[in-house]
């Protein structure tokens, strides 16, 4: 089953793109963890975590919205101008919020905040470009664009390391790498597909898009909050060194999630297309992805248990040995992550956005509540426990809601 899934071209290109993205930034984080003091690295990770939370709040679910609309509405690109306008207008608001909390309240270097905030915003724009390509079932172009941008970024980054420049220049190289991707993506859409997204301000158009994407966007906000709340709360209850220890294990844990995304991104286009044509999904349409995700979860847990300590020591050094224990424990959340992502994709592709909206909202409450309760009691293990409980809770709640009724005539309870 797994071999069959990864032989398909969409799966191969999406997986390769996700792997490249994760591997590049994993290298970036590993190098910074090795050259910075533990506390300083913890501060940097806190900025990234908070920036991602703020970014997703203003993301409004637009990447998923555009992929669904183009895939199910016969390649309709009429709303892209307004969609990109929303992203441009949200940028100054995002930077102001990040500066207000991180620089004024937490006294973190504002240059770090601006550079990281700008880079994460640009990366969110790239997700929209990826969604346009995926909706058109063009999976090769995003990969090639990303390869070019990442090679240039890594070369620049390695030169800066060799010359022993400051963290600010490392972050500038990170920003340049993010900008290169969307420049190449935009050029590709214009030259090969004749799709030109322009700046178009229309209150009516903005309102229409936000109303349509609101439920998906709110659900993604909830997912990001419970996904990164542990970093923010660890920094409040403990210290930046503990944040660094946890962040090392959590970054490796998240690296395995690219396999789930590689399965589900093409599936989202497939499900949206089937639902657009037939008005419903059948159980046979989702079985392959379900069994693939379950099998991958079991394999990854085994890999983590056998090789986890060796990998972390090799990559990050002996200063982060304790992270290996946290990493192995976190990996038991992987089945929950994969399966709640699957039920979320089924819900969104069949226009039942309320299901992930409600369940991820519950996930936020469960995650924050568990973190607040458990971190003061058992420290880093409290954050790990909160992650595991939250991921499985979201999956169980989504499955209950899907089985309670139906996915537009498809019987999910047959799973």
N, C-alpha and C positions, 0 to 999 in steps of 0.2 A: 504493500500500500504506500509506504513512504517513498520507496524508489519510484513508483509510478507517478506520484505527485510531483516529484522534483525533476522528472523527465520532461514535463510540459514546459513550453517556452515561457509563458507568463510567470510561472512559478520560478523558473531559473533566473529570469531577469530581475524580478522583484526581490528574490532572496539575495542575489548578488549585490543589488543596490543597497539593501538593508545591511548586509554584511560589511560592505565598504564603508557605509556611514558609521556604523557602530565601531568597526575596527579603527578607523581614523581617529575618532574622538576618544576611543579607549587609549590609543597611543598618546594622545594629547594629555589626558588625565594622568596616565602612568608617569609620564615625564615630569609633569608638574608635581605629582606626589613625591617623586624622588628628589627633586631639587629644592622644594619648599619645606619649611618646617611644618610639622604636623598641624599645629594650630593655624598657620597661615593657609595651608591647603584646606582646612576645615572652613575658613572664612570664604575662600573662593567657591567652594561647593555650595555654601549657603546662598551666595549671590546667584549662582546658576539655578538652584532650586526655587528661590523666590521669583526670579525672572521668568522661569517657565510657568509658575502658577499664575502670575499676572498676565503673561502672554496668552495662555489658554483661555482666560476669562474673556479676552477681547478677540479670540479666534472665532467665536460664534458657530463652531462646527462647519465652517465654510469649506474646508477640503472635502469632507464627506458629502456635504450638500452638492457641491459642483460635480463630484464624481457620479452621484446618484442621478442628478438631473440630466447630465449629458448622456449617461448610459441608458436611461429609461425614456428619454424624450427625443430620440432620433438626432443626436448630435446638435443640440440647440445651444449656441454660444452667446445668445443675445444679452445675457445678464453678466457677462464677465467684466465689462467696463465698470459697472456699479460695484461689483464684488471687490475688485482691486482698489477702488476708491475707498471702500470701508477700511481696508488694511492700511492705506496711506493716512487716513484721518485718525486712526487709533494710535498711531506711533507716538506722537508727543504726549498723549495722555498716559501711555504705558511707561515711558521714561520718567515722567514726573512722579508717578506712584512709586516706582522703584527707588528713585532718589530720596523721596520723602521717608520711606521706611528704612532702607539699607544705609543711606549716608547720614541722614539727620538723626534717626532714632538709634540705629545700631553703630553709627560712627565708622562706616566702611568707606574706603577710598572711592570717591564719586567717579573717578575715571574708570575704575574697574566696573562700576555699575553701568555706566553709559556704554562702554564697549560690549559688555556681555549682553545688556538689554537690547542693543541694536542688532547684535548677531543673532540672538534668539528670535527677534522679530523677522529678520530676513529669512531665517530658516522656516518660519511659519508660512511665509509667502511661497517658498519653494514647495511646501506641501501641497499648495493649491496647484502649482504647475504640474507636480507629479500626478495629482488627481485628474487633471485635464488629459494628460497622456494616457493614464490607465483607463479612463472612461472611453477613450478612443481605441482601447486595446493596443496601444503603442507602448510596449514595455522596454524596448531597447534604448530609445532616445534618452530617457532620464538617467539610465545607467551610464551611457557614454559621456553625457554632460558631467555627471558626478565624478567619473574617473578623471577627466581632464582637470576639473577644479581641485580635487583632492590631491592629485599628484603635485600640482603647483603649490598648494597649501603646505604639504608635507616637506617639500624641498625648502620652502621659505622658513618653515618651522625648524628644520634641522640645521639650517645655516645660523639661525638665531641662537640655537642651543650651543653650537660650536663656538660662536663668538661670545657666549655667556651674557646675553643681553637681559634686560629686566622683564618682569612679568607683564608689564604694560605692552611691550613690543610683542610678546607671545600672544596676548589677547588681540592685538591689532592684526596679527597674522591669521588668527581664528576668524576675525571679522572679514578679512579679505577673502578667505576661503569660502565663507558663506555668500558673499556678494558675487563671486565668480560663478557659482552654480546658477543663480537666478538670471544672470546676464546670458549665460549659455542656453538656459531653458527658454527664455523669451526669444532669443535669436532663432532657435530651432522652431518654435511655434510659428513665427512670422515667415521664415524662409521655406519651410517644408509643408506647413499646414495652412498657411495664409490666415492665421488667427492673430489678430492684433488687438490686445486689450489696452484701451485708452482710459484717461482720467475723465470720468463722467459723474458730475454731482447731481443726484436726483433724490430728493427726500422720499418721494413715492417709491422709487426703485429700491432704495436702501431699506425702507420699511417692509417692502414685500419680501425681500431676501431674508431679512432678520426674522420676520414672522415665520417663514418656512424653515429656517435653520435653527430656530431658538431652542427647540427641544433637544436636537442633536448636540448643539453647542453647550447647553446647560449640563447635559449628561457628561460631556467631555471635561467640563470644568470640575464636576464632582470627581471624575476619575483622576484628574491631575492633582486635585487637592489631597485625596486620600493616598495617592501615589507618592507625594512629596512632603506631606505634612509631618512625617516622622523626622525628616531632616530639620525642619524649622523648629519642631518641638524639642528635639534633642539639644539643639543650640540653646533653647530657653531653659531646659531643666538640667543640662549637664554642661559641657563646654565644647569648644571648637575642635579639640583633639579627639573627643569621642565622635563628633560629627565626621571627622576624617576617617576614623576606623570603620565606622558604619558605611560611609560613602564608598569606600573601596569595595566592600563586599556587595553593596547594593548595585554598583555600576556593573560588576560581573554578572550579577543576577539578571539585570535588565538586558544584558547582552544576549542572553538566551531567548529573550522575547522576540528577537528579529525572526526566528523561525516561525513563530506563530503569526506574525505580521505577513510573512511571505506566503503563508497558506491562505490567510484571510483577505488580503487586499484583492487578489484576483477573484476570490470567492464573492466579495462584495459586489464587484462588477457583474459577475455571473448571476448572483441572486437578484440584483436589481433588474437585470435584463429579463430574466425569467418572469419575475413578478410584473414587469411592465408589459410583457406579451400575454401572460396567462392570467394575471390577477391573483395568483397564489403560488406557493411553493409546495412541493411534494417532499415526503420524508427522504426519498432516494436522492434528492438534490443536495442534501447536506451530510449524508452518511460518510462520504469519503473524507471530508474535512474533519468530522468528529473523531473518527478512528485514528486519523493521522495525528491529530493533536494529543490524543491520549497516549499513543505510542511514543511520540517525541518526549512527552513529559516524563515517562518512566525512564527513558534512556538518559535524559539530562540529569535526573536525580542521581542515577547510578554514577555517571561521570563525575558529578560534584563530590560525591562521597569518596570516590577513589582518588581523584586527582586534585581536589579543591585546595588543600594545603600546599601542595607542590606548586601549583599554578600561581597562587597569590605570592608566595615567597619568591618565586622566580621573577614575577613581573614588578612587584612593589618593594621587595626587600624585606629583611627581617623585622623592620620597624612595624610592619603591618601583619605579623604572624597571627595575631588574635583575630584578624578579619576573616581568616579561613573558617573558623568555627561559626561565625555569623553567616558567612556565605552558604555553608552547607545547610544550616537551618532555614535560611531564606528560600532555598531551592525547593523546599516542600510546598511552597506557595505556587509554583509554576503550573501545576494542573489547574488550579483555580483561576489563574490569570488567563491561560489559553481558553478555557471553557467559558468564562464569562465574556471574553472577547468574541467568541463564536456566537453566543446567544445575543450579544449586543449587535453584531453584524446582521444576524437574522432579523432582529427587530427593526433596525434602521432601514434595511433594504426592502422590507415589506411595509414601510411607513408606519410602524408602530413605535415611534420614538418615545412615547410615554413610558414604555417598559424600562429601557436603560436610564431614562430620566429619573424615574422613581427609585429604581434599585441602586443606582449610583449615588443618589441623594442619601439613601439609607446607608450606603457604604461610607460616605463621608462621616456621618454621625457615629457609625460603628468604629471606624478607623481613628478618628480624633478622640472619641471616648476611651477606646482601648489604650491609645498612646498616653493620654493624660493619666489614666489609672495605673498603667503598668510600668511606664518609664521611671517614675520616682521609686517604684518598688524593686524592679529587677534590671534597671538600666537598659543597655543595648538589647538584651533579650526581650524587654518589653516592647521595643520597636519592632523586633522580628515577629513576636507573637501577634502584634496588632496587624501587621501586613498579612500574615497567614489567615487570621480570622476574617479580615476584611475581604480578601479576594474570594474565599469560599462562600462568604455570606452573599456577596453580589451575585455569584453564579447561581446559588440555590434560590435566591429571590427571583432572579430572571427566569429560571427554569419553571418555578411554580407558576408565575404569571403566564408564561407561554403555554404550559400544560393546562392551566385553568380554563382557557378558552381554546384558541387555535391560532396558528400563524396563517390567517386567511385560508382556512380549509386544509392546512397541512397538520397532521396529528403529531405534535412534538412528543407527546407521552409515549410514542412508540420507540423513542430512543432508549 
